[in-house]
Amino acid sequence: MSITFPNESAEYRVARDLLMQDEIALRRAMEAVAVSRRALPPGGLVPEDYVFDGLNADGVPAKLRLSELFAPGKDSLVIYNFMFPRMPQDDRPGPSEGVTAQLKREDGPCPSCTTFLDQLDGAAKHLNQKINFVVIAKAPLERLIAFAEDRSWKNLCLLSVAGNNFKRHYHAESPEGDQLPMMTVFHRSGDEIRHFWSSEMMYGPADPGQDPRHLATLDTIWNIFDFTPGGRPSNWNEQLSYDCCHASAS
C-alpha cells in the first residue's frame, strides 16, 4: 500500500516508498533482536540479596532487599542506574532550585539521566502493571526523594545503593567510582533470582560520530529528533532547565 500527501512530487514518493522498505527492515531487525534476547540462556545467580534504602508502602524510609522488589505475580525486575552523582567532568549547570541546588555540581544529578527519567516517570505506572521497575542511585535516599519532589516525579520507585556493592557488581560504576547509566534486568524463578540482560552496548565500540546508544530504543527525545530533517543535533545536550519554550498567552 502506498499513500500520498498534498503537493508531493513523484520524486519524493519514490524515495519515500524506498525508505519504507528500510523502515520495515528495521522493524523486523528489532523484533529479531528481541526474540534473541528472550532466548538467552539463564544468566548468573545474584551473588547476594542486596539491601537498598527506599520507602516502604507507607512512605516511610526502610531497608529493602532485592528479593523484596519483586511484587507477587511479577517475575521481571528492571533497574535503571541513575547517575546521581553525575560524571565529574559534566560541566552542565546543576539544579537552580530545591535542596539539590545547594550541592556541589559534581555531587548533583546528571541532566541526561534526569531527562530520561522525566520520560520514564509517566511510563512507570504502566510498566508496573506487568513488571517491576525501579531506579537506583548512589546518592543518599533523602537527596533522591527531594530531587524527585522538585521534578514532580510521581511514579518512579527510587532507591539508594549508598550502602551496597550492586553498582560495582553489575558494571554501573567505574573502578574510579564514576556512575554509569546501565539498565539491568533480573528474572525470578521460584526462590532463584538471576541476571537476565544488561545494556552492555555502553561498553561496546561506537560507530564514528555516535555514542553507544545502549538504550536508544527507549529515549523518546533523541528518537523524535531522528524523524526531523536535521536529525540529532550535534551541538546540544539535555539540561536540567531551559530558558525557552514557555507557551505565551494568547
N, C-alpha and C positions, 0 to 999 in steps of 0.2 A: 504493500500500500504506500502510495506517495501522495503527499498533500502539498498545497502551495499557499503562499501568503500574498497579500496585496502588493502589486507592482514589482514583484521579484523578477529577475532576469532568468533566462534559460540557463545561463552560465552558473548562476547561484544554485538553481535547483539541481543541476547535475552534480555540482560539488557537494551540496548538502546531502544528496542521496548516497554519495560515496562515503561521506562522513558517517552516515547512519550505519553503514556496514562496519565501520571501525567501532562505533559505539556498541553495536550488538556483540562484536567480538570481545570488547572489554567486559561487557556484562557476563558473557559466557566464561571468560577467564576468571572473573571474580567469583563466580559460582564454583568453578573447578577448584580454586584455591580453598574456598570454604569447605567443600567436600573433602579435600585432602587434609585440611586442618581437623575436621571431625573424625577422620580415620587415624589420627595419630595413636600410637600405642600408649599404654599408661605411662604417665610421667613419674618422676620420683616422689616418694612419700615425703611429706613435710617433716623436717628434722625435729621440730618442736611445736608445741601448741602455743604460738606467740601470744603475748599479753599486750594489749593496746589500752591506751587511755581514751575513753569515749563517754558518751552519755547513754544511760540506760533508758528503758521505756518511759520512765517518769521524768526524763530530762535531767537526771542527777549524775554528776561525774562518777564513773565506775571503771573498774578493770574488766576488760572484755577479751576473752580468748578467741583465737582464730576459729576454733570449732563452734563458738557461740555466734559467729557471724552468719552461719547457715540457718536460715529460717526453716521450719518444718515444711517438707514437701518441695524445697528448692535446693538442688544439689550443686548448682554452679555459683561460684563466687568470683566476681570481677573486681579487681583492685586497681585504682589509678593512683600513681605516686605523684603527689603534688609537690612541686619544687618550692617549698617554704621551709627553710630559707632558699632564696634564689641563687643562681650561679654568681660567684663573687665578681666576675668581670662584667656582669649585666649592669650597664650604666643607665638604663631607662629610669625615669622618675618613679619613686615609691608612692604609696598611698598619700593623698592630700588631706585626708580627714580620718577620724576614728582612732582607735587605740594603736593600730599598726603604723599610723603616721608618725608616731614617736620613736619608732625603731630606726636603727641604722639601716641604710638602704640594703646592705648585704644581708641583713637579718630578716628582711621583709619578703613578701610573696613574689613569685615570678609572674610578670604580666601576661606572658603567653599561656601559662597554665591557668591563670585566672580567667582569661578569655575563654579557654576551652571549658572550664568548669561553669562559667556563666551559661554556656550552651547545655551542658550536661545536667544542670540543676533542673531544667524543665523536663529532660528525658528521664531523670531518675525515678520519678513517681510511676512512670510507665514500665521502666525496666524492672523495678522491684515487684511487679505483678508476677513475673516469671523467674527471675534470678535474684541474686543478692549482689548489690552494687555498693561499694564503699570507696572513700577517698582517704588516703593516709598521707601524713606529712611528718617531718622531723620536728617541726615547731611544737611547743607545748600546747596542750588542749585549749587553754584559755585564750591563746592567741588565735587559734583556728576558729573558735566559736565567735570571738569578737570580730574577726575579719568576715566570717560568714554573715553576721548581722549587718555589717557595713555594706556588703554586696547584695543583701536581701535574698540570700540563698535560703530556700525553704525545704528542699527535698533531699539534699545530699547528707549522707551519713559520714561524718568527719571523725577521724581517729588520729591520735598521735602515736608515733613509734619512737618517741624520745627514749623509751626505756627498754627497747629490744633490738635484736640484730636482723630483723626481717629485711630491711633495705639492703644490707650488705650481702645477705644470703641470696637474694633474688635480683642482684645487679641493678638496683635502683639508687645506689650510692657508689661513687668512685672511691678508690683507695685513699684519695686525699680528703674524702668526706663531702665532696660536692654531690648535690642531689640531682637525680636524673628522672625524666618523666616516663618511666616504664609503665605499661599496663600488664597486669599479670592475672591469669585465670586459674582457679583451682576447681577440682571436682571432688565431691564426696560420694563414696560408695560404702554404705554401712558405716563402720567406725573409721574407715580409712579416708584420709584426705591427701590427694596427690596434686602436684603441679600439672596443669594441662597445657598451657600456652603462655608465652610472653612476647611482647613486641620487640623481638630480637633484631629487627632491621635497624634499630638505633645503633647497633654495634656492627652492622654490615657496611660494605662500601657504598657510598652515594655516587650517583651519576653526576657528571660535570654540571655545575650550576644549580644543583639541587641539594636539599638537605635529605636525611634518610627517609622522611615521610613515614615513620614507623606506625603512625596512627592516622594516615592520610584519609582513609575512607570515612573516618568519624568527624573530621574537622570541617564543620559547615562553612565557616567563613572562607577558608582557602579554597574549598571546592566551588563555592559560588564565584570567586574570582576567576576560576578556570572557565566559567561559562561566558566570560566577557572578552571583547576583542583585545584588551590589554593583558589579560591573563593575570598571573600572580605578580603583584608589584615587587620589584627588587629593592626598592628604597624605602620600604615601610615595614613596620612591625607592630604587634599589638601593644597597647598601652593600658594602664590601669584607669585612665580617664582621658577625655578628649575635650578640646575647646570648641568643637564644631558640632554640627548635626543635630541641633535642637530645632524642632519644628516651630516655625513662627506662627503667631496667632493670626488668623485671617479676619 
